[in-house]
């Protein structure tokens, strides 16, 4: 049996242009161009959906984690982009920061010890 490797993620939104611009500013400030946002080989696709609410009412159901080497620098980058911080915890295995995008979806940065 094959082990599947994630290659991309789709984020649906009622305001895709605004959300896409936020993701570029927050996660890939050097990205230019159209189409999927390249996050180091993993692609983020933001598309318009009319079958969802404007805000995610269960944002903790699925959280995308980003492993980082410099938590403080990434926290500052995300804060400058307008990330809403849900929690920042320094735990035994590492430092975890949960934040939300403008549609209320949760994401997380982790700096492992």
C-alpha positions in Angstrom: 0.0 0.0 0.0 1.1 3.5 -0.8 1.6 6.2 1.8 -0.1 9.4 0.6 1.9 12.6 0.7 -0.2 15.8 1.1 0.4 18.2 -1.8 -2.2 20.9 -1.4 -5.1 22.2 0.7 -8.3 23.9 -0.4 -9.7 26.7 1.7 -13.2 27.7 0.8 -14.4 31.3 1.4 -17.2 33.6 0.7 -14.6 36.3 0.0 -11.7 34.4 -1.7 -9.7 37.4 -3.0 -9.5 39.0 0.5 -8.6 35.7 2.1 -6.0 34.8 -0.6 -4.3 38.2 -0.1 -4.2 37.6 3.7 -2.6 34.2 3.2 0.0 35.6 0.9 0.8 38.4 3.4 0.8 36.1 6.4 2.4 32.9 5.1 4.2 33.7 1.8 5.1 37.4 1.6 7.5 36.7 -1.3 4.9 34.9 -3.4 3.9 36.5 -6.6 1.6 35.2 -9.4 -1.7 33.6 -9.8 -2.9 30.1 -8.9 -2.1 28.1 -5.8 0.1 29.7 -3.2 3.3 27.8 -2.9 4.2 27.2 0.8 7.5 25.4 0.2 6.2 22.6 -2.0 2.8 22.4 -0.3 0.2 24.4 -2.2 -2.7 26.4 -0.7 -5.7 27.0 -3.0 -8.4 29.6 -1.9 -11.6 29.4 -3.8 -15.1 30.9 -3.6 -17.8 28.7 -2.1 -21.5 29.5 -1.8 -22.3 26.5 0.4 -20.4 27.8 3.5 -20.9 30.5 6.1 -18.7 33.6 6.1 -17.1 32.5 9.4 -16.1 29.0 10.4 -18.2 28.0 13.4 -16.0 25.0 14.3 -12.4 26.2 13.7 -10.8 23.6 16.0 -12.0 20.7 13.9 -9.0 20.8 11.6 -5.8 22.8 12.2 -2.9 23.2 9.8 0.5 23.2 11.7 3.6 25.0 10.5 6.9 23.9 12.0 9.1 27.0 12.5 12.7 27.5 13.6 12.2 31.0 15.0 8.8 31.3 16.8 9.2 34.9 17.8 10.0 36.1 14.2 7.1 34.2 12.7 4.8 35.4 15.5 5.7 39.0 14.6 5.2 38.3 10.9 1.8 36.9 11.5 0.8 39.7 13.9 1.8 42.3 11.3 -0.5 40.5 8.8 -3.4 40.8 11.3 -3.5 37.2 12.6 -5.8 36.9 15.6 -4.0 34.9 18.3 -6.1 32.3 20.0 -3.4 31.0 22.3 0.4 30.8 22.7 1.7 28.1 25.0 5.2 27.0 26.0 4.9 23.3 26.6 7.4 20.6 27.3 7.7 19.5 23.6 7.8 23.0 22.2 6.1 26.4 21.8 2.7 26.4 20.2 0.8 29.4 18.8 -2.7 29.0 17.5 -4.1 31.8 15.4 -7.0 32.4 13.0 -7.4 33.7 9.5 -10.0 36.3 8.6 -12.6 33.6 8.0 -12.0 32.1 11.5 -10.1 29.0 10.4 -7.4 28.0 12.9 -3.8 27.5 12.0 -0.8 26.8 14.3 2.9 27.5 14.4 5.1 25.1 16.4 8.8 25.4 17.4 9.8 22.0 18.7 12.4 21.8 21.4 
